[in-house]
Amino acid sequence: MGTTTEGPKAGGKSKAPLRFSTINGILGVAGILTVALGYFLLSSGSVTAAPLLLVLGYVILLPLAIIL
């Protein structure tokens, strides 16, 4: 009926596996704690610190935990 390809190895190159180190874990935990604290402060009525913590967690710490 047709030919089949062998998937990712058909091009000759395969992707390297993700390797997370200790710094990735520290940044990930710091990002999650920052986001949790931001939501806690948001529920208690903070209109300045909560959005700053949420942006810090979502935009800076969690992406750094994945990229580095």
mmJSON file of the N, C-alpha and C atoms, coordinates in Angstrom:
{"data_MODEL":{"atom_site":{
"group_PDB":["ATOM","ATOM","ATOM","ATOM","ATOM","ATOM","ATOM","ATOM","ATOM","ATOM","ATOM","ATOM","ATOM","ATOM","ATOM","ATOM","ATOM","ATOM","ATOM","ATOM","ATOM","ATOM","ATOM","ATOM","ATOM","ATOM","ATOM","ATOM","ATOM","ATOM","ATOM","ATOM","ATOM","ATOM","ATOM","ATOM","ATOM","ATOM","ATOM","ATOM","ATOM","ATOM","ATOM","ATOM","ATOM","ATOM","ATOM","ATOM","ATOM","ATOM","ATOM","ATOM","ATOM","ATOM","ATOM","ATOM","ATOM","ATOM","ATOM","ATOM","ATOM","ATOM","ATOM","ATOM","ATOM","ATOM","ATOM","ATOM","ATOM","ATOM","ATOM","ATOM","ATOM","ATOM","ATOM","ATOM","ATOM","ATOM","ATOM","ATOM","ATOM","ATOM","ATOM","ATOM","ATOM","ATOM","ATOM","ATOM","ATOM","ATOM","ATOM","ATOM","ATOM","ATOM","ATOM","ATOM","ATOM","ATOM","ATOM","ATOM","ATOM","ATOM","ATOM","ATOM","ATOM","ATOM","ATOM","ATOM","ATOM","ATOM","ATOM","ATOM","ATOM","ATOM","ATOM","ATOM","ATOM","ATOM","ATOM","ATOM","ATOM","ATOM","ATOM","ATOM","ATOM","ATOM","ATOM","ATOM","ATOM","ATOM","ATOM","ATOM","ATOM","ATOM","ATOM","ATOM","ATOM","ATOM","ATOM","ATOM","ATOM","ATOM","ATOM","ATOM","ATOM","ATOM","ATOM","ATOM","ATOM","ATOM","ATOM","ATOM","ATOM","ATOM","ATOM","ATOM","ATOM","ATOM","ATOM","ATOM","ATOM","ATOM","ATOM","ATOM","ATOM","ATOM","ATOM","ATOM","ATOM","ATOM","ATOM","ATOM","ATOM","ATOM","ATOM","ATOM","ATOM","ATOM","ATOM","ATOM","ATOM","ATOM","ATOM","ATOM","ATOM","ATOM","ATOM","ATOM","ATOM","ATOM","ATOM","ATOM","ATOM","ATOM","ATOM","ATOM","ATOM","ATOM","ATOM","ATOM","ATOM","ATOM","ATOM","ATOM"],
"id":[1,2,3,4,5,6,7,8,9,10,11,12,13,14,15,16,17,18,19,20,21,22,23,24,25,26,27,28,29,30,31,32,33,34,35,36,37,38,39,40,41,42,43,44,45,46,47,48,49,50,51,52,53,54,55,56,57,58,59,60,61,62,63,64,65,66,67,68,69,70,71,72,73,74,75,76,77,78,79,80,81,82,83,84,85,86,87,88,89,90,91,92,93,94,95,96,97,98,99,100,101,102,103,104,105,106,107,108,109,110,111,112,113,114,115,116,117,118,119,120,121,122,123,124,125,126,127,128,129,130,131,132,133,134,135,136,137,138,139,140,141,142,143,144,145,146,147,148,149,150,151,152,153,154,155,156,157,158,159,160,161,162,163,164,165,166,167,168,169,170,171,172,173,174,175,176,177,178,179,180,181,182,183,184,185,186,187,188,189,190,191,192,193,194,195,196,197,198,199,200,201,202,203,204],
"type_symbol":["N","C","C","N","C","C","N","C","C","N","C","C","N","C","C","N","C","C","N","C","C","N","C","C","N","C","C","N","C","C","N","C","C","N","C","C","N","C","C","N","C","C","N","C","C","N","C","C","N","C","C","N","C","C","N","C","C","N","C","C","N","C","C","N","C","C","N","C","C","N","C","C","N","C","C","N","C","C","N","C","C","N","C","C","N","C","C","N","C","C","N","C","C","N","C","C","N","C","C","N","C","C","N","C","C","N","C","C","N","C","C","N","C","C","N","C","C","N","C","C","N","C","C","N","C","C","N","C","C","N","C","C","N","C","C","N","C","C","N","C","C","N","C","C","N","C","C","N","C","C","N","C","C","N","C","C","N","C","C","N","C","C","N","C","C","N","C","C","N","C","C","N","C","C","N","C","C","N","C","C","N","C","C","N","C","C","N","C","C","N","C","C","N","C","C","N","C","C","N","C","C","N","C","C"],
"label_atom_id":["N","CA","C","N","CA","C","N","CA","C","N","CA","C","N","CA","C","N","CA","C","N","CA","C","N","CA","C","N","CA","C","N","CA","C","N","CA","C","N","CA","C","N","CA","C","N","CA","C","N","CA","C","N","CA","C","N","CA","C","N","CA","C","N","CA","C","N","CA","C","N","CA","C","N","CA","C","N","CA","C","N","CA","C","N","CA","C","N","CA","C","N","CA","C","N","CA","C","N","CA","C","N","CA","C","N","CA","C","N","CA","C","N","CA","C","N","CA","C","N","CA","C","N","CA","C","N","CA","C","N","CA","C","N","CA","C","N","CA","C","N","CA","C","N","CA","C","N","CA","C","N","CA","C","N","CA","C","N","CA","C","N","CA","C","N","CA","C","N","CA","C","N","CA","C","N","CA","C","N","CA","C","N","CA","C","N","CA","C","N","CA","C","N","CA","C","N","CA","C","N","CA","C","N","CA","C","N","CA","C","N","CA","C","N","CA","C","N","CA","C","N","CA","C","N","CA","C","N","CA","C","N","CA","C","N","CA","C"],
"label_alt_id":[null,null,null,null,null,null,null,null,null,null,null,null,null,null,null,null,null,null,null,null,null,null,null,null,null,null,null,null,null,null,null,null,null,null,null,null,null,null,null,null,null,null,null,null,null,null,null,null,null,null,null,null,null,null,null,null,null,null,null,null,null,null,null,null,null,null,null,null,null,null,null,null,null,null,null,null,null,null,null,null,null,null,null,null,null,null,null,null,null,null,null,null,null,null,null,null,null,null,null,null,null,null,null,null,null,null,null,null,null,null,null,null,null,null,null,null,null,null,null,null,null,null,null,null,null,null,null,null,null,null,null,null,null,null,null,null,null,null,null,null,null,null,null,null,null,null,null,null,null,null,null,null,null,null,null,null,null,null,null,null,null,null,null,null,null,null,null,null,null,null,null,null,null,null,null,null,null,null,null,null,null,null,null,null,null,null,null,null,null,null,null,null,null,null,null,null,null,null,null,null,null,null,null,null],
"label_comp_id":["MET","MET","MET","GLY","GLY","GLY","THR","THR","THR","THR","THR","THR","THR","THR","THR","GLU","GLU","GLU","GLY","GLY","GLY","PRO","PRO","PRO","LYS","LYS","LYS","ALA","ALA","ALA","GLY","GLY","GLY","GLY","GLY","GLY","LYS","LYS","LYS","SER","SER","SER","LYS","LYS","LYS","ALA","ALA","ALA","PRO","PRO","PRO","LEU","LEU","LEU","ARG","ARG","ARG","PHE","PHE","PHE","SER","SER","SER","THR","THR","THR","ILE","ILE","ILE","ASN","ASN","ASN","GLY","GLY","GLY","ILE","ILE","ILE","LEU","LEU","LEU","GLY","GLY","GLY","VAL","VAL","VAL","ALA","ALA","ALA","GLY","GLY","GLY","ILE","ILE","ILE","LEU","LEU","LEU","THR","THR","THR","VAL","VAL","VAL","ALA","ALA","ALA","LEU","LEU","LEU","GLY","GLY","GLY","TYR","TYR","TYR","PHE","PHE","PHE","LEU","LEU","LEU","LEU","LEU","LEU","SER","SER","SER","SER","SER","SER","GLY","GLY","GLY","SER","SER","SER","VAL","VAL","VAL","THR","THR","THR","ALA","ALA","ALA","ALA","ALA","ALA","PRO","PRO","PRO","LEU","LEU","LEU","LEU","LEU","LEU","LEU","LEU","LEU","VAL","VAL","VAL","LEU","LEU","LEU","GLY","GLY","GLY","TYR","TYR","TYR","VAL","VAL","VAL","ILE","ILE","ILE","LEU","LEU","LEU","LEU","LEU","LEU","PRO","PRO","PRO","LEU","LEU","LEU","ALA","ALA","ALA","ILE","ILE","ILE","ILE","ILE","ILE","LEU","LEU","LEU"],
"label_asym_id":["A","A","A","A","A","A","A","A","A","A","A","A","A","A","A","A","A","A","A","A","A","A","A","A","A","A","A","A","A","A","A","A","A","A","A","A","A","A","A","A","A","A","A","A","A","A","A","A","A","A","A","A","A","A","A","A","A","A","A","A","A","A","A","A","A","A","A","A","A","A","A","A","A","A","A","A","A","A","A","A","A","A","A","A","A","A","A","A","A","A","A","A","A","A","A","A","A","A","A","A","A","A","A","A","A","A","A","A","A","A","A","A","A","A","A","A","A","A","A","A","A","A","A","A","A","A","A","A","A","A","A","A","A","A","A","A","A","A","A","A","A","A","A","A","A","A","A","A","A","A","A","A","A","A","A","A","A","A","A","A","A","A","A","A","A","A","A","A","A","A","A","A","A","A","A","A","A","A","A","A","A","A","A","A","A","A","A","A","A","A","A","A","A","A","A","A","A","A","A","A","A","A","A","A"],
"label_entity_id":["1","1","1","1","1","1","1","1","1","1","1","1","1","1","1","1","1","1","1","1","1","1","1","1","1","1","1","1","1","1","1","1","1","1","1","1","1","1","1","1","1","1","1","1","1","1","1","1","1","1","1","1","1","1","1","1","1","1","1","1","1","1","1","1","1","1","1","1","1","1","1","1","1","1","1","1","1","1","1","1","1","1","1","1","1","1","1","1","1","1","1","1","1","1","1","1","1","1","1","1","1","1","1","1","1","1","1","1","1","1","1","1","1","1","1","1","1","1","1","1","1","1","1","1","1","1","1","1","1","1","1","1","1","1","1","1","1","1","1","1","1","1","1","1","1","1","1","1","1","1","1","1","1","1","1","1","1","1","1","1","1","1","1","1","1","1","1","1","1","1","1","1","1","1","1","1","1","1","1","1","1","1","1","1","1","1","1","1","1","1","1","1","1","1","1","1","1","1","1","1","1","1","1","1"],
"label_seq_id":[1,1,1,2,2,2,3,3,3,4,4,4,5,5,5,6,6,6,7,7,7,8,8,8,9,9,9,10,10,10,11,11,11,12,12,12,13,13,13,14,14,14,15,15,15,16,16,16,17,17,17,18,18,18,19,19,19,20,20,20,21,21,21,22,22,22,23,23,23,24,24,24,25,25,25,26,26,26,27,27,27,28,28,28,29,29,29,30,30,30,31,31,31,32,32,32,33,33,33,34,34,34,35,35,35,36,36,36,37,37,37,38,38,38,39,39,39,40,40,40,41,41,41,42,42,42,43,43,43,44,44,44,45,45,45,46,46,46,47,47,47,48,48,48,49,49,49,50,50,50,51,51,51,52,52,52,53,53,53,54,54,54,55,55,55,56,56,56,57,57,57,58,58,58,59,59,59,60,60,60,61,61,61,62,62,62,63,63,63,64,64,64,65,65,65,66,66,66,67,67,67,68,68,68],
"pdbx_PDB_ins_code":[null,null,null,null,null,null,null,null,null,null,null,null,null,null,null,null,null,null,null,null,null,null,null,null,null,null,null,null,null,null,null,null,null,null,null,null,null,null,null,null,null,null,null,null,null,null,null,null,null,null,null,null,null,null,null,null,null,null,null,null,null,null,null,null,null,null,null,null,null,null,null,null,null,null,null,null,null,null,null,null,null,null,null,null,null,null,null,null,null,null,null,null,null,null,null,null,null,null,null,null,null,null,null,null,null,null,null,null,null,null,null,null,null,null,null,null,null,null,null,null,null,null,null,null,null,null,null,null,null,null,null,null,null,null,null,null,null,null,null,null,null,null,null,null,null,null,null,null,null,null,null,null,null,null,null,null,null,null,null,null,null,null,null,null,null,null,null,null,null,null,null,null,null,null,null,null,null,null,null,null,null,null,null,null,null,null,null,null,null,null,null,null,null,null,null,null,null,null,null,null,null,null,null,null],
"Cartn_x":[0.8,0.0,0.841,1.951,2.807,4.043,4.936,6.156,6.01,6.724,6.682,8.046,8.04,9.299,9.58,10.803,11.185,11.083,10.514,10.34,11.509,11.9,12.926,14.305,14.583,15.896,16.039,14.976,15.039,15.923,15.991,16.812,18.27,18.602,19.988,20.38,19.604,19.92,18.815,19.19,18.193,18.403,17.357,17.427,18.048,18.819,19.434,18.365,18.463,17.484,17.65,16.573,16.635,17.377,18.295,19.053,18.847,18.183,17.936,18.945,19.547,20.545,19.942,20.788,20.341,19.832,20.492,20.067,18.681,18.359,17.018,15.99,16.295,15.387,15.187,16.281,16.191,15.356,15.602,14.822,13.36,13.106,11.731,10.971,11.599,10.943,10.749,11.761,11.629,10.506,10.368,9.287,7.92,7.781,6.498,6.148,7.136,6.879,6.534,7.191,6.893,5.481,5.068,3.707,2.683,2.957,2.032,1.904,3.033,2.981,2.248,2.434,1.716,0.219,-0.232,-1.673,-2.208,-1.411,-1.84,-2.006,-1.027,-1.129,-2.265,-2.539,-3.637,-4.975,-5.094,-6.35,-6.524,-5.41,-5.525,-5.67,-5.639,-5.943,-4.757,-3.591,-2.438,-2.55,-2.413,-2.539,-1.195,-0.133,1.176,2.136,2.292,3.274,2.822,1.54,1.049,1.308,0.95,1.245,2.738,3.546,4.99,5.536,5.076,5.524,5.05,3.834,3.32,4.102,4.409,5.206,6.607,7.203,8.532,8.544,7.514,7.464,7.205,6.172,5.767,6.683,7.212,7.943,9.458,9.952,11.395,11.849,11.353,11.913,11.559,10.301,9.922,10.528,10.557,11.264,12.762,13.38,14.797,15.044,14.106,14.248,14.202,13.505,13.415,14.597,14.997,16.012,17.421,17.759,19.145,19.451],
"Cartn_y":[-1.193,0.0,1.255,1.229,2.404,2.092,3.03,2.822,3.482,2.961,3.542,4.124,5.152,5.724,5.205,5.292,4.74,5.739,6.875,7.836,8.801,9.16,10.182,9.764,8.469,8.026,8.044,8.325,8.328,9.462,10.579,11.702,11.549,10.566,10.353,10.982,11.923,12.589,12.317,12.068,11.893,12.973,13.331,14.376,13.817,14.656,14.259,14.268,13.376,13.358,14.585,14.982,16.104,15.68,16.495,16.207,17.355,17.078,18.085,17.932,19.034,19.008,19.58,19.751,20.288,21.714,22.505,23.897,23.96,23.019,22.968,22.691,21.788,21.468,22.636,23.323,24.473,25.575,25.878,26.92,26.513,25.234,24.775,24.887,24.47,24.571,26.037,26.87,28.298,28.924,28.519,29.045,28.627,27.371,26.886,27.571,27.728,28.411,29.881,30.512,31.914,32.076,31.192,31.248,30.965,29.983,29.668,30.848,31.48,32.649,33.8,33.957,35.001,34.799,33.549,33.284,33.461,33.099,33.304,34.786,35.593,37.034,37.646,37.1,37.589,37.328,36.177,35.862,36.688,37.17,37.979,39.465,39.849,41.223,42.061,41.506,42.275,42.58,43.852,44.233,44.62,44.623,44.984,43.799,43.155,42.071,40.816,40.517,39.278,39.23,40.26,40.196,40.149,40.833,40.788,39.385,38.719,37.357,36.388,36.574,35.694,35.863,37.095,37.328,36.773,36.973,36.435,34.918,34.276,32.822,32.282,32.825,32.291,32.707,33.918,34.443,34.265,34.212,34.145,32.799,32.419,31.252,29.92,29.706,28.422,28.218,29.228,29.021,28.789,29.465,29.22,27.811,27.278,25.901,24.901,25.247,24.337,24.544,25.795,26.108,25.739,26.086,25.863,24.408],
"Cartn_z":[0.0,0.0,0.0,0.731,0.799,1.619,1.598,2.371,3.73,4.683,6.022,6.352,7.158,7.62,9.021,9.4,10.691,11.828,11.634,12.712,12.809,14.037,14.205,13.716,13.607,13.174,11.658,10.943,9.48,8.973,9.704,9.289,9.648,10.468,10.828,12.15,12.642,13.904,14.904,16.127,17.182,18.226,18.909,19.918,21.191,21.851,23.114,24.209,25.165,26.253,27.154,27.803,28.724,29.979,30.402,31.618,32.591,33.696,34.711,35.829,36.224,37.286,38.564,39.557,40.842,40.692,39.858,39.67,39.045,38.175,37.604,38.689,39.583,40.678,41.625,41.941,42.847,42.216,40.943,40.264,40.113,39.862,39.743,41.045,42.134,43.446,43.83,43.558,43.856,43.036,41.791,40.956,41.46,41.852,42.362,43.68,44.567,45.839,45.629,44.67,44.37,43.832,42.952,42.403,43.505,44.359,45.457,46.415,46.757,47.628,46.952,45.653,44.923,44.948,44.766,44.834,46.248,47.257,48.64,48.93,48.523,48.733,47.924,46.759,45.936,46.618,47.261,47.947,49.212,49.786,50.993,50.687,49.425,49.045,48.62,48.507,48.081,46.59,46.251,44.841,44.234,45.037,44.51,44.513,45.656,45.785,45.043,45.066,44.449,42.938,42.183,40.742,40.439,41.243,41.037,41.261,42.302,42.571,41.492,41.017,39.964,38.668,38.312,37.102,37.286,38.453,38.727,38.604,39.131,39.081,37.689,37.026,35.721,34.571,34.621,33.47,33.606,34.839,35.015,35.576,36.756,37.44,36.772,36.449,35.841,34.448,33.58,32.303,32.477,33.442,33.691,34.177,34.956,35.438,34.28,33.234,32.082,31.128,30.925,29.927,30.394,31.627,32.104,32.304],
"occupancy":[1.0,1.0,1.0,1.0,1.0,1.0,1.0,1.0,1.0,1.0,1.0,1.0,1.0,1.0,1.0,1.0,1.0,1.0,1.0,1.0,1.0,1.0,1.0,1.0,1.0,1.0,1.0,1.0,1.0,1.0,1.0,1.0,1.0,1.0,1.0,1.0,1.0,1.0,1.0,1.0,1.0,1.0,1.0,1.0,1.0,1.0,1.0,1.0,1.0,1.0,1.0,1.0,1.0,1.0,1.0,1.0,1.0,1.0,1.0,1.0,1.0,1.0,1.0,1.0,1.0,1.0,1.0,1.0,1.0,1.0,1.0,1.0,1.0,1.0,1.0,1.0,1.0,1.0,1.0,1.0,1.0,1.0,1.0,1.0,1.0,1.0,1.0,1.0,1.0,1.0,1.0,1.0,1.0,1.0,1.0,1.0,1.0,1.0,1.0,1.0,1.0,1.0,1.0,1.0,1.0,1.0,1.0,1.0,1.0,1.0,1.0,1.0,1.0,1.0,1.0,1.0,1.0,1.0,1.0,1.0,1.0,1.0,1.0,1.0,1.0,1.0,1.0,1.0,1.0,1.0,1.0,1.0,1.0,1.0,1.0,1.0,1.0,1.0,1.0,1.0,1.0,1.0,1.0,1.0,1.0,1.0,1.0,1.0,1.0,1.0,1.0,1.0,1.0,1.0,1.0,1.0,1.0,1.0,1.0,1.0,1.0,1.0,1.0,1.0,1.0,1.0,1.0,1.0,1.0,1.0,1.0,1.0,1.0,1.0,1.0,1.0,1.0,1.0,1.0,1.0,1.0,1.0,1.0,1.0,1.0,1.0,1.0,1.0,1.0,1.0,1.0,1.0,1.0,1.0,1.0,1.0,1.0,1.0,1.0,1.0,1.0,1.0,1.0,1.0],
"B_iso_or_equiv":[0.0,0.0,0.0,0.0,0.0,0.0,0.0,0.0,0.0,0.0,0.0,0.0,0.0,0.0,0.0,0.0,0.0,0.0,0.0,0.0,0.0,0.0,0.0,0.0,0.0,0.0,0.0,0.0,0.0,0.0,0.0,0.0,0.0,0.0,0.0,0.0,0.0,0.0,0.0,0.0,0.0,0.0,0.0,0.0,0.0,0.0,0.0,0.0,0.0,0.0,0.0,0.0,0.0,0.0,0.0,0.0,0.0,0.0,0.0,0.0,0.0,0.0,0.0,0.0,0.0,0.0,0.0,0.0,0.0,0.0,0.0,0.0,0.0,0.0,0.0,0.0,0.0,0.0,0.0,0.0,0.0,0.0,0.0,0.0,0.0,0.0,0.0,0.0,0.0,0.0,0.0,0.0,0.0,0.0,0.0,0.0,0.0,0.0,0.0,0.0,0.0,0.0,0.0,0.0,0.0,0.0,0.0,0.0,0.0,0.0,0.0,0.0,0.0,0.0,0.0,0.0,0.0,0.0,0.0,0.0,0.0,0.0,0.0,0.0,0.0,0.0,0.0,0.0,0.0,0.0,0.0,0.0,0.0,0.0,0.0,0.0,0.0,0.0,0.0,0.0,0.0,0.0,0.0,0.0,0.0,0.0,0.0,0.0,0.0,0.0,0.0,0.0,0.0,0.0,0.0,0.0,0.0,0.0,0.0,0.0,0.0,0.0,0.0,0.0,0.0,0.0,0.0,0.0,0.0,0.0,0.0,0.0,0.0,0.0,0.0,0.0,0.0,0.0,0.0,0.0,0.0,0.0,0.0,0.0,0.0,0.0,0.0,0.0,0.0,0.0,0.0,0.0,0.0,0.0,0.0,0.0,0.0,0.0,0.0,0.0,0.0,0.0,0.0,0.0],
"pdbx_formal_charge":[null,null,null,null,null,null,null,null,null,null,null,null,null,null,null,null,null,null,null,null,null,null,null,null,null,null,null,null,null,null,null,null,null,null,null,null,null,null,null,null,null,null,null,null,null,null,null,null,null,null,null,null,null,null,null,null,null,null,null,null,null,null,null,null,null,null,null,null,null,null,null,null,null,null,null,null,null,null,null,null,null,null,null,null,null,null,null,null,null,null,null,null,null,null,null,null,null,null,null,null,null,null,null,null,null,null,null,null,null,null,null,null,null,null,null,null,null,null,null,null,null,null,null,null,null,null,null,null,null,null,null,null,null,null,null,null,null,null,null,null,null,null,null,null,null,null,null,null,null,null,null,null,null,null,null,null,null,null,null,null,null,null,null,null,null,null,null,null,null,null,null,null,null,null,null,null,null,null,null,null,null,null,null,null,null,null,null,null,null,null,null,null,null,null,null,null,null,null,null,null,null,null,null,null],
"auth_seq_id":[1,1,1,2,2,2,3,3,3,4,4,4,5,5,5,6,6,6,7,7,7,8,8,8,9,9,9,10,10,10,11,11,11,12,12,12,13,13,13,14,14,14,15,15,15,16,16,16,17,17,17,18,18,18,19,19,19,20,20,20,21,21,21,22,22,22,23,23,23,24,24,24,25,25,25,26,26,26,27,27,27,28,28,28,29,29,29,30,30,30,31,31,31,32,32,32,33,33,33,34,34,34,35,35,35,36,36,36,37,37,37,38,38,38,39,39,39,40,40,40,41,41,41,42,42,42,43,43,43,44,44,44,45,45,45,46,46,46,47,47,47,48,48,48,49,49,49,50,50,50,51,51,51,52,52,52,53,53,53,54,54,54,55,55,55,56,56,56,57,57,57,58,58,58,59,59,59,60,60,60,61,61,61,62,62,62,63,63,63,64,64,64,65,65,65,66,66,66,67,67,67,68,68,68],
"auth_comp_id":["MET","MET","MET","GLY","GLY","GLY","THR","THR","THR","THR","THR","THR","THR","THR","THR","GLU","GLU","GLU","GLY","GLY","GLY","PRO","PRO","PRO","LYS","LYS","LYS","ALA","ALA","ALA","GLY","GLY","GLY","GLY","GLY","GLY","LYS","LYS","LYS","SER","SER","SER","LYS","LYS","LYS","ALA","ALA","ALA","PRO","PRO","PRO","LEU","LEU","LEU","ARG","ARG","ARG","PHE","PHE","PHE","SER","SER","SER","THR","THR","THR","ILE","ILE","ILE","ASN","ASN","ASN","GLY","GLY","GLY","ILE","ILE","ILE","LEU","LEU","LEU","GLY","GLY","GLY","VAL","VAL","VAL","ALA","ALA","ALA","GLY","GLY","GLY","ILE","ILE","ILE","LEU","LEU","LEU","THR","THR","THR","VAL","VAL","VAL","ALA","ALA","ALA","LEU","LEU","LEU","GLY","GLY","GLY","TYR","TYR","TYR","PHE","PHE","PHE","LEU","LEU","LEU","LEU","LEU","LEU","SER","SER","SER","SER","SER","SER","GLY","GLY","GLY","SER","SER","SER","VAL","VAL","VAL","THR","THR","THR","ALA","ALA","ALA","ALA","ALA","ALA","PRO","PRO","PRO","LEU","LEU","LEU","LEU","LEU","LEU","LEU","LEU","LEU","VAL","VAL","VAL","LEU","LEU","LEU","GLY","GLY","GLY","TYR","TYR","TYR","VAL","VAL","VAL","ILE","ILE","ILE","LEU","LEU","LEU","LEU","LEU","LEU","PRO","PRO","PRO","LEU","LEU","LEU","ALA","ALA","ALA","ILE","ILE","ILE","ILE","ILE","ILE","LEU","LEU","LEU"],
"auth_asym_id":["A","A","A","A","A","A","A","A","A","A","A","A","A","A","A","A","A","A","A","A","A","A","A","A","A","A","A","A","A","A","A","A","A","A","A","A","A","A","A","A","A","A","A","A","A","A","A","A","A","A","A","A","A","A","A","A","A","A","A","A","A","A","A","A","A","A","A","A","A","A","A","A","A","A","A","A","A","A","A","A","A","A","A","A","A","A","A","A","A","A","A","A","A","A","A","A","A","A","A","A","A","A","A","A","A","A","A","A","A","A","A","A","A","A","A","A","A","A","A","A","A","A","A","A","A","A","A","A","A","A","A","A","A","A","A","A","A","A","A","A","A","A","A","A","A","A","A","A","A","A","A","A","A","A","A","A","A","A","A","A","A","A","A","A","A","A","A","A","A","A","A","A","A","A","A","A","A","A","A","A","A","A","A","A","A","A","A","A","A","A","A","A","A","A","A","A","A","A","A","A","A","A","A","A"],
"auth_atom_id":["N","CA","C","N","CA","C","N","CA","C","N","CA","C","N","CA","C","N","CA","C","N","CA","C","N","CA","C","N","CA","C","N","CA","C","N","CA","C","N","CA","C","N","CA","C","N","CA","C","N","CA","C","N","CA","C","N","CA","C","N","CA","C","N","CA","C","N","CA","C","N","CA","C","N","CA","C","N","CA","C","N","CA","C","N","CA","C","N","CA","C","N","CA","C","N","CA","C","N","CA","C","N","CA","C","N","CA","C","N","CA","C","N","CA","C","N","CA","C","N","CA","C","N","CA","C","N","CA","C","N","CA","C","N","CA","C","N","CA","C","N","CA","C","N","CA","C","N","CA","C","N","CA","C","N","CA","C","N","CA","C","N","CA","C","N","CA","C","N","CA","C","N","CA","C","N","CA","C","N","CA","C","N","CA","C","N","CA","C","N","CA","C","N","CA","C","N","CA","C","N","CA","C","N","CA","C","N","CA","C","N","CA","C","N","CA","C","N","CA","C","N","CA","C","N","CA","C","N","CA","C","N","CA","C","N","CA","C"],
"pdbx_PDB_model_num":[1,1,1,1,1,1,1,1,1,1,1,1,1,1,1,1,1,1,1,1,1,1,1,1,1,1,1,1,1,1,1,1,1,1,1,1,1,1,1,1,1,1,1,1,1,1,1,1,1,1,1,1,1,1,1,1,1,1,1,1,1,1,1,1,1,1,1,1,1,1,1,1,1,1,1,1,1,1,1,1,1,1,1,1,1,1,1,1,1,1,1,1,1,1,1,1,1,1,1,1,1,1,1,1,1,1,1,1,1,1,1,1,1,1,1,1,1,1,1,1,1,1,1,1,1,1,1,1,1,1,1,1,1,1,1,1,1,1,1,1,1,1,1,1,1,1,1,1,1,1,1,1,1,1,1,1,1,1,1,1,1,1,1,1,1,1,1,1,1,1,1,1,1,1,1,1,1,1,1,1,1,1,1,1,1,1,1,1,1,1,1,1,1,1,1,1,1,1,1,1,1,1,1,1]
}}}
